[in-house]
Amino acid sequence: MAGIHFSFDNFEQLLALNIGISDRLDENRAESFTLLYCDFSDVPQDVVDAALLEILRSSDAIVNHENDYFFVLPYTDKYGAEIVKKMFDEFFARFLQSFLLSYPADGETPKVLLEGMQDSVGTFFKNDLHCLDRFTRDY
């Protein structure tokens, strides 16, 4: 098992694709997918790669900017995403800074979801996630 890695430049389009699929296939509009953020700072890249291979499903999407990793977990509610996060904690034998949001409960557009992620991570962890500015700021 392993997630599929996407370019950070395509992050917004990846979310739009998952929203479109969810809208088409999920009639009850439950938590159709969850966006999980994890800060893998101070974790060697080879260890991160091993964790991704062991923990993620082939249907999960990975987007990262340096040590900031974002996972799109389709048909996964917040409870399920929290299990994935705990698996990362156990794999690395430490508590990782993380946050999660679900579509559509926490936002119905890529911009709203990413703004929520940026604001929440900044508030709770003092990590500004400036990498998301290109998707969240109106210029």
Secondary structure, DSSP 4 states (H G I P E B T S, - for coil): --PEEE-GGGHHHHHHHHHHHHHHH-TT----EEEEEEE-TTS-HHHHHHHHHHH--TT-EEEEETTEEEEEEET--HHHHHHHHHHHHHHHTSPPPEEEEEETTT-SSHHHHHHHHHHHHHHHH----GGGHHHH---
